[in-house]
Amino acid sequence: MMKHRGFPSRLPGTDYQFTIRRPNPKGVTPIIVRERFRDRKPADKRADNGFVRALLEQFWDQPFERGNLDAGRLSWLFGREVKAYEDQFDARSYEEKLILDLNVIKINFPETFDSDQRG
């Protein structure tokens, strides 16, 4: 399992986890598509914003391996801001490649998207 060095392990000052320390001995937690409802708690929205910002800073428009990124946190974004890089996607693999959809992030997370970050 690839460990993304320099990626924050959690949202500062909270228990919202962004990465895992080691592979799950019971099997890989699958990435699923989770619906984000408008009435989510402000803390949940801050966690999403922090995770998206960290993903942008680390990967921008480059494909990346799932590695030690938390499946639960990825699931809140999967299918929208984070997409499978290849057609044959194994949701239970730490080695699967993902990619950010910068256009969707710009719409859904305008406060975290700064086009000058990589421009």
C-alpha positions as CSV (number, residue, x, y, z in Angstrom):
1,M,0.0,0.0,0.0
2,M,1.5,3.3,-1.1
3,K,1.8,5.9,1.6
4,H,1.3,9.4,0.3
5,R,4.1,11.3,2.1
6,G,3.2,14.9,3.0
7,F,-0.5,14.3,2.8
8,P,-2.3,15.4,6.0
9,S,-3.5,12.5,8.1
10,R,-6.6,14.3,9.3
11,L,-8.4,17.7,9.3
12,P,-6.5,19.7,11.8
13,G,-8.2,19.9,15.2
14,T,-10.7,17.2,14.4
15,D,-11.1,13.4,14.2
16,Y,-11.9,13.5,10.5
17,Q,-9.4,11.1,9.1
18,F,-7.8,11.5,5.7
19,T,-5.4,8.6,5.6
20,I,-4.9,5.2,7.2
21,R,-1.8,3.9,8.8
22,R,-1.8,0.4,7.6
23,P,-3.8,-2.0,5.4
24,N,-6.9,-3.4,6.9
25,P,-6.2,-7.0,8.0
26,K,-9.8,-8.0,7.3
27,G,-9.7,-6.8,3.7
28,V,-9.6,-3.6,1.8
29,T,-12.5,-1.2,2.5
30,P,-14.2,-0.5,-0.8
31,I,-14.7,2.9,-2.2
32,I,-18.4,3.5,-2.9
33,V,-20.5,6.5,-4.1
34,R,-22.0,8.3,-1.1
35,E,-24.8,10.8,-1.6
36,R,-24.0,14.3,-0.1
37,F,-27.2,15.9,1.1
38,R,-27.5,19.7,1.5
39,D,-28.3,19.4,5.2
40,R,-25.0,17.8,6.2
41,K,-23.3,19.2,9.3
42,P,-21.0,22.1,8.9
43,A,-18.1,20.0,10.3
44,D,-18.7,17.4,7.6
45,K,-18.6,20.1,5.0
46,R,-15.3,21.5,6.4
47,A,-13.8,18.0,6.3
48,D,-14.8,17.6,2.6
49,N,-13.3,21.1,1.9
50,G,-10.1,20.2,3.7
51,F,-9.8,16.8,2.0
52,V,-10.4,18.3,-1.5
53,R,-7.8,21.1,-0.8
54,A,-5.3,18.4,0.2
55,L,-6.0,16.4,-2.9
56,L,-5.6,19.4,-5.1
57,E,-2.3,20.4,-3.5
58,Q,-0.9,16.9,-3.7
59,F,-2.2,15.7,-7.1
60,W,-3.9,18.4,-9.1
61,D,-4.6,16.9,-12.6
62,Q,-2.3,13.9,-12.3
63,P,-3.5,10.3,-11.8
64,F,-2.7,8.9,-8.3
65,E,-2.8,5.6,-6.5
66,R,-5.5,5.2,-3.8
67,G,-2.8,4.0,-1.4
68,N,-3.4,5.0,2.2
69,L,-6.2,7.5,1.4
70,D,-9.2,6.8,3.6
71,A,-12.0,5.0,1.7
72,G,-14.7,6.6,3.7
73,R,-13.5,10.1,2.9
74,L,-12.9,9.2,-0.7
75,S,-16.4,7.8,-0.9
76,W,-18.0,11.2,-0.2
77,L,-16.3,12.5,-3.4
78,F,-16.1,9.4,-5.6
79,G,-18.0,9.6,-8.9
80,R,-18.0,13.4,-8.8
81,E,-14.8,15.2,-7.8
82,V,-12.7,12.0,-7.7
83,K,-13.1,9.5,-10.5
84,A,-11.6,6.2,-11.5
85,Y,-8.7,6.7,-13.9
86,E,-9.2,3.5,-15.8
87,D,-12.4,1.7,-17.0
88,Q,-11.7,-1.5,-15.1
89,F,-11.9,-0.2,-11.5
90,D,-11.5,-2.4,-8.4
91,A,-13.0,-0.5,-5.5
92,R,-11.2,-2.9,-3.1
93,S,-7.7,-2.3,-4.3
94,Y,-5.1,0.0,-2.7
95,E,-3.3,0.1,-6.1
96,E,-6.2,1.5,-8.2
97,K,-5.6,4.8,-9.9
98,L,-7.9,7.8,-9.3
99,I,-8.0,11.3,-10.9
100,L,-9.5,14.6,-9.8
101,D,-12.2,16.2,-12.0
102,L,-11.0,19.8,-11.8
103,N,-14.1,21.1,-13.5
104,V,-16.5,19.5,-11.0
105,I,-14.3,20.7,-8.1
106,K,-14.4,24.2,-9.4
107,I,-18.3,24.0,-9.3
108,N,-18.8,22.1,-6.1
109,F,-15.9,23.5,-4.0
110,P,-15.2,27.0,-5.4
111,E,-13.7,28.1,-2.1
112,T,-11.0,25.5,-2.3
113,F,-10.3,25.7,-6.0
114,D,-7.6,28.3,-6.8
115,S,-6.6,28.0,-10.5
116,D,-3.4,29.9,-9.7
117,Q,-2.3,26.9,-7.6
118,R,-0.8,25.2,-10.6
119,G,-1.2,27.7,-13.4
